[in-house]
Amino acid sequence: MATTPKWIMVGGEGPESYNQNSSYQRALLEAAKEKMSEAIKAKLSLDLISDRFSVADFGCASGPNTFVAVQNIINAVEDKYRKETGQNPAENIEFQILFNDFTTNDFNTLFQSLPAGRRY
Ligand SMILES: C[S@@+](CC[C@H](N)C(=O)[O-])C[C@H]1O[C@@H](n2cnc3c(N)ncnc32)[C@H](O)[C@@H]1O
């Protein structure tokens, strides 16, 4: 049986929403960005990428931080691919992003605010 969460991030975009109250978490993403990029550069094997690269956020909430996290990963993977192969990642890699959270998460707000021009 699925676990029922005792609490859930407040959905929507109102004054009490997670959307409007998660700048501290976003700052932590920024702080971790360089380390994450270094780890991808050092550890990711490009052999694992055929033509699609999948990323899952287990706990995406209603945004927008998950989009920042996902974009940081895409940028690091593309950067490594470009440097190591000399090829354009946009022509060779399709990104598939899996946004996961509890079923009571506000996925409507999340999907309504998907970034324009995204690579996934
Ligand atoms: C503090 S929020 C972080 C949201 C976002 N990743 C960020 O960095 O701002 C943690 C999220 O994880 C989700 N979560 C916690 N336990 C989970 C579980 N067992 N399965 C799926 N989602 C879970 C919560 O519902 C919540 O949306």
The ligand as an SDF file (V2000), in Angstrom:
LIG
                    3D

 27 29  0  0  0  0  0  0  0  0999 V2000
   11.5060   20.0790    0.6730 C   0  0  0  0  0  0  0  0  0  0  0  0
   10.6930   19.5150   -0.7920 S   0  0  0  0  0  0  0  0  0  0  0  0
   11.9690   19.7510   -1.9990 C   0  0  0  0  0  0  0  0  0  0  0  0
   11.4000   20.1090   -3.3260 C   0  0  0  0  0  0  0  0  0  0  0  0
   12.4070   20.4180   -4.4180 C   0  0  0  0  0  0  0  0  0  0  0  0
   13.1620   19.2140   -4.7970 N   0  0  0  0  0  0  0  0  0  0  0  0
   13.3570   21.5290   -4.0310 C   0  0  0  0  0  0  0  0  0  0  0  0
   14.5750   21.2980   -3.9850 O   0  0  0  0  0  0  0  0  0  0  0  0
   12.9160   22.6380   -3.7670 O   0  0  0  0  0  0  0  0  0  0  0  0
   10.7460   17.7340   -0.6000 C   0  0  0  0  0  0  0  0  0  0  0  0
    9.7690   17.0310   -1.5210 C   0  0  0  0  0  0  0  0  0  0  0  0
    9.9910   15.6310   -1.4390 O   0  0  0  0  0  0  0  0  0  0  0  0
    8.7360   14.9890   -1.4630 C   0  0  0  0  0  0  0  0  0  0  0  0
    8.8670   13.6440   -0.8770 N   0  0  0  0  0  0  0  0  0  0  0  0
    9.2360   13.3140    0.3910 C   0  0  0  0  0  0  0  0  0  0  0  0
    9.2110   11.9820    0.5640 N   0  0  0  0  0  0  0  0  0  0  0  0
    8.8190   11.4410   -0.6400 C   0  0  0  0  0  0  0  0  0  0  0  0
    8.5740   10.1070   -1.0800 C   0  0  0  0  0  0  0  0  0  0  0  0
    8.7320    9.0610   -0.2600 N   0  0  0  0  0  0  0  0  0  0  0  0
    8.1890    9.9240   -2.3580 N   0  0  0  0  0  0  0  0  0  0  0  0
    8.0150   10.9810   -3.1830 C   0  0  0  0  0  0  0  0  0  0  0  0
    8.2220   12.2820   -2.8220 N   0  0  0  0  0  0  0  0  0  0  0  0
    8.6020   12.4960   -1.5540 C   0  0  0  0  0  0  0  0  0  0  0  0
    7.8230   15.9180   -0.6790 C   0  0  0  0  0  0  0  0  0  0  0  0
    6.4490   15.6960   -0.9680 O   0  0  0  0  0  0  0  0  0  0  0  0
    8.3150   17.2800   -1.1540 C   0  0  0  0  0  0  0  0  0  0  0  0
    7.5940   17.7550   -2.2600 O   0  0  0  0  0  0  0  0  0  0  0  0
  1  2  1  0
  2  3  1  0
  2 10  1  0
  3  4  1  0
  4  5  1  0
  5  6  1  0
  5  7  1  0
  7  8  2  0
  7  9  1  0
 10 11  1  0
 11 12  1  0
 11 26  1  0
 12 13  1  0
 13 14  1  0
 13 24  1  0
 14 15  1  0
 14 23  1  0
 15 16  2  0
 16 17  1  0
 17 18  1  0
 17 23  2  0
 18 19  1  0
 18 20  2  0
 20 21  1  0
 21 22  2  0
 22 23  1  0
 24 25  1  0
 24 26  1  0
 26 27  1  0
M  CHG  2   2   1   9  -1
M  END
$$$$
